Each structure stands twice: as structure tokens, then as C-alpha cells.
Amino acid sequence: MKQLASLLTRRDFLACAIAAMGTTALAGCGSASSSTGSSTSTATTSASQDTYTLVKDGQLTIASDLANPPLDYTDTSANEPAGFEVELMQAIGEKLGLTSVYLSPVKFDTIIPTIKQGGTADVGVSNFTITDERKEEIDFTDPYLDSNQGLVTTKAATKTTQDDLDSTDAKVAVQAGTTGESWVQENLPNATCVSLDDPVVALTGVQSGLYDAAVADLPVVKYLVNNSFTDCQVSIEIPTGE
């Protein structure tokens, strides 16, 4: 067992977004509060003496899908993880005196089962929505971001509203195991919900005309349509309050 005594702080906005094993404690984050309208939350942690075990001594082993730019993704030019959550985990590792190591990307819906099972990764890191069902399986730190969902269509699309897309001839792409998938199943019951590995694949299908729309986390899809999928637009901002 190792002892932990640290302040997990990074500027104004650190309140680690980690789904951690029940036997793992990476210091308890303090209470979060909104700052001047920003969607990120302010958090600090007081020093604590918690015990935790590691898959590999001296290393913080991380499971992620790395498919949610700008939060986490693979920088193809350097072939290495990048994004806010990656930098956050590097900062946490440094604070703990550990080397943060990402495993090869996995599917989003396998991260929580991997952490629950144990033995492969110390923490799972992605833009998880904290739900009661997930709390029954794993432990969460305090949230660091308030988010909604976004529905993306092409700019030239004729079906851009919820009523338009709730039809038997509509196909809506989602990331498997996400709240975006749940929203489509509940709110577009007549459409075909196509579950894919990640939002990038979903938006690629929308841009190519394979799907009528895609639903994923709003910060992610806004980033993607502004930077990569410029023929697409966020047609609906879905106020889920995640």
C-alpha cells in the first residue's frame, strides 16, 4: 500500500474527471463551484492521507477511449494521447510522484467494466456522465464540467429538428454506452439508432450522408464541427444538464 498526501490543484479548474476503482483513492476533491459563467468548475483539495494500490508500481495506468477532442484524443502527428484530460492526468501523476501511462485506446463502453474488474488499469478517464447506475459499479471524483448533448446534421440537411428525425426513415449515429445513445432511444424512438465506437466515426457518417444525424457531448461536437467537419452543424443543443 502507498500513502497519498497531496493537493490536486491546477489553476482554477482542477476537479479530476476520473472513474476510479472502489479500492483506489486519488485524494478527495473539494466542493466545486461555478466561476463567472464558465462551464468548468472550481475545485481544490485539502491534503489527505489515503491508501491506494497500483497495477504497476510507480505508474498511474489509465484506460480511455481517447476519442473526444478536445478533451481526450490521439495526436496522430505524434501518435500519443493529447487533450485537456490527458494534461490533467499528467498533472495528477506529477503531483503524486507517478508516471501517467495511457493504455491503448479502448471502446467507451468497456472502460467502466475494466475498472470494475480491476487489475488492468488504475483509473478510467473520459467524459463520463455521473449516474446512479454507474455509481453502483465504480467511484467518481467530483465533476469538472457541466455539459449537454448536441445533435449534429449537415448544413444542407432537410431533417434538422427532433420531429423531423423521429421517423422510420431516419438514422441517428451515437457512441455506444453513452447518455447520447440513451437520449436517442428515448426521444427518437421511431428512428434507427446506430451505435458506433466514437463521435468522430459518427460525424464522419453524417458528413458522408450515411446517417441523418449524430448525437454526442456538446463540447465535443462543437469542437468537431468547428475544426474538422465544417460541412456539419449543431442543429439541436439538448439540455440534459450532465
C-alpha positions in Angstrom: 0.0 0.0 0.0 1.2 3.5 -0.7 0.4 6.7 1.2 -1.0 9.7 -0.5 -0.7 13.3 0.8 -1.3 15.9 -1.9 -3.2 18.9 -3.2 -4.7 18.0 -6.6 -5.0 21.5 -7.9 -4.4 23.0 -11.3 -5.1 26.7 -11.8 -8.8 27.3 -11.2 -10.4 24.3 -12.7 -9.0 21.0 -11.4 -11.5 18.6 -10.0 -10.4 15.4 -11.6 -12.7 13.5 -14.0 -11.7 10.0 -13.1 -13.8 6.9 -12.7 -11.7 5.1 -10.1 -11.8 1.7 -8.6 -13.6 1.4 -5.2 -10.3 0.3 -3.7 -8.4 3.2 -5.2 -8.4 6.7 -3.6 -6.7 9.5 -5.5 -7.5 12.1 -2.9 -11.0 13.5 -2.4 -11.7 16.6 -4.4 -13.2 19.5 -2.6 -16.6 21.2 -3.3 -16.9 22.6 -6.8 -18.4 25.9 -7.6 -19.1 27.7 -10.9 -16.9 30.6 -11.9 -18.2 33.6 -13.9 -20.5 31.6 -16.1 -17.8 29.1 -17.1 -18.9 25.5 -17.7 -15.8 24.2 -15.9 -16.0 24.1 -12.1 -13.6 25.5 -9.5 -12.2 22.9 -7.1 -9.4 22.5 -4.7 -8.5 19.6 -2.5 -7.1 19.5 1.0 -4.2 17.3 1.9 -5.2 13.8 2.8 -3.7 10.6 3.9 -5.4 7.9 1.8 -4.1 4.5 0.8 -4.3 3.1 -2.7 -2.9 0.2 -4.8 -1.5 0.4 -8.3 -1.5 -2.0 -11.2 2.2 -1.2 -11.7 4.4 0.3 -9.0 5.3 4.0 -9.7 2.9 4.2 -12.6 -0.7 5.6 -12.9 -2.2 3.3 -15.5 -5.1 4.9 -17.4 -7.8 3.4 -19.6 -9.6 5.7 -22.1 -11.2 5.8 -25.5 -9.2 8.8 -26.5 -12.0 9.8 -28.9 -13.4 13.0 -27.5 -11.4 16.0 -28.8 -10.6 18.5 -27.3 -10.9 16.6 -24.0 -9.0 13.5 -25.0 -7.8 12.1 -28.3 -4.8 10.7 -30.1 -2.5 13.2 -31.7 -1.8 11.5 -35.0 1.3 13.5 -35.8 3.0 12.4 -32.6 1.0 9.2 -32.2 0.4 10.0 -28.5 -2.6 11.0 -26.2 -3.5 14.6 -26.1 -6.2 17.0 -24.8 -7.3 18.6 -21.6 -8.0 15.3 -19.7 -4.6 13.9 -20.8 -2.9 17.1 -19.4 -5.0 16.8 -16.3 -3.8 13.2 -15.7 -0.2 14.2 -16.3 -0.6 16.9 -13.7 -2.1 14.5 -11.2 0.6 11.9 -11.9 3.3 14.5 -11.3 1.6 15.6 -8.1 1.6 12.0 -6.9 5.1 11.3 -8.0 3.8 8.8 -10.5 4.3 8.4 -14.3 0.9 8.7 -16.1 0.7 6.0 -18.7 -2.2 5.6 -21.1 -3.1 2.1 -22.3 -4.0 1.6 -26.0 -7.5 3.2 -26.7 -10.5 1.0 -25.8 -14.2 1.4 -26.6 -16.0 3.8 -24.3 -18.5 1.2 -23.1 -15.7 -1.1 -21.9 -13.9 1.4 -19.7 -16.2 1.1 -16.6 -16.3 -2.8 -16.8 -12.5 -2.7 -17.0 -12.2 -0.5 -13.9 -14.8 -2.5 -12.0 -12.9 -5.8 -12.7 -9.6 -4.4 -11.7 -6.1 -5.5 -12.5 -5.7 -3.7 -15.9 -5.9 0.0 -15.1 -5.9 2.1 -12.0 -8.4 4.7 -13.4 -10.7 5.2 -16.3 -10.7 8.7 -17.8 -13.2 10.0 -20.2 -16.1 12.5 -20.3 -18.4 10.3 -18.1 -21.8 11.4 -17.0 -22.1 10.6 -13.3 -25.3 8.4 -13.0 -26.7 6.4 -10.1 -26.3 3.2 -12.2 -22.6 3.9 -12.7 -22.1 4.8 -9.1 -23.1 1.3 -8.2 -20.1 -0.1 -10.2 -17.3 2.4 -9.7 -16.3 5.5 -7.7 -16.2 9.0 -9.2 -14.2 12.1 -8.3 -16.0 15.5 -8.2 -17.2 16.6 -11.7 -15.2 19.2 -13.6 -17.5 20.1 -16.4 -21.3 20.8 -16.8 -22.3 19.6 -20.2 -25.3 19.0 -22.5 -25.7 16.9 -25.6 -25.6 18.1 -29.2 -27.3 16.8 -32.3 -25.3 17.3 -35.5 -26.6 17.3 -39.1 -25.1 18.5 -42.3 -25.6 22.2 -43.1 -27.6 21.1 -46.2 -29.8 18.7 -44.3 -33.6 19.0 -44.6 -34.1 17.0 -41.4 -32.8 19.1 -38.5 -35.5 19.0 -35.8 -36.5 16.4 -33.3 -39.8 15.9 -35.1 -38.1 15.6 -38.4 -35.7 12.9 -37.2 -38.3 10.9 -35.2 -39.2 8.9 -38.3 -38.7 5.4 -39.5 -36.5 6.5 -42.4 -34.0 8.4 -40.2 -30.7 7.0 -39.0 -29.0 8.7 -36.0 -25.5 7.7 -35.0 -24.3 7.7 -31.4 -21.4 6.4 -29.3 -22.2 3.1 -27.7 -22.8 3.1 -24.0 -23.3 6.9 -23.7 -26.1 9.1 -22.5 -26.4 10.3 -26.1 -27.4 6.8 -27.1 -30.0 6.8 -24.3 -31.4 10.1 -25.4 -31.9 8.9 -28.9 -33.5 5.7 -27.8 -35.9 7.6 -25.5 -36.6 10.7 -27.6 -36.3 9.4 -31.2 -38.0 6.0 -30.8 -39.0 5.8 -34.4 -35.6 6.5 -35.8 -32.9 3.8 -36.2 -30.2 4.3 -33.5 -26.8 3.3 -34.8 -24.3 2.6 -32.1 -20.7 3.3 -33.0 -17.3 3.4 -31.4 -16.8 7.1 -31.0 -18.2 10.6 -32.0 -15.6 11.0 -34.8 -16.9 7.9 -36.6 -20.4 9.1 -36.1 -19.8 12.6 -37.6 -17.9 11.1 -40.4 -21.0 9.1 -41.3 -23.2 12.2 -41.1 -20.8 14.2 -43.3 -20.8 11.4 -45.9 -24.5 11.0 -45.9 -24.6 7.6 -44.3 -26.5 8.9 -41.3 -29.0 11.8 -41.0 -27.7 13.0 -37.6 -25.4 12.2 -34.7 -25.7 12.8 -31.0 -22.8 13.2 -28.6 -21.5 15.5 -25.9 -22.0 19.1 -26.9 -18.4 20.4 -26.2 -17.0 17.6 -28.3 -19.4 18.0 -31.3 -19.0 21.8 -31.2 -15.2 21.4 -31.4 -15.5 18.8 -34.2 -17.9 20.9 -36.5 -15.7 24.0 -36.0 -12.4 22.3 -36.8 -12.9 19.1 -38.8 -16.5 18.6 -40.0 -17.1 22.1 -41.4 -19.9 20.8 -43.6 -21.9 20.0 -40.5 -23.6 22.0 -37.8 -25.0 21.5 -34.3 -28.7 21.7 -35.2 -30.0 21.0 -31.6 -28.5 21.7 -28.2 -30.1 19.2 -25.9 -30.3 20.4 -22.3 -29.5 17.3 -20.3 -27.6 19.0 -17.5 -24.9 16.3 -17.2 
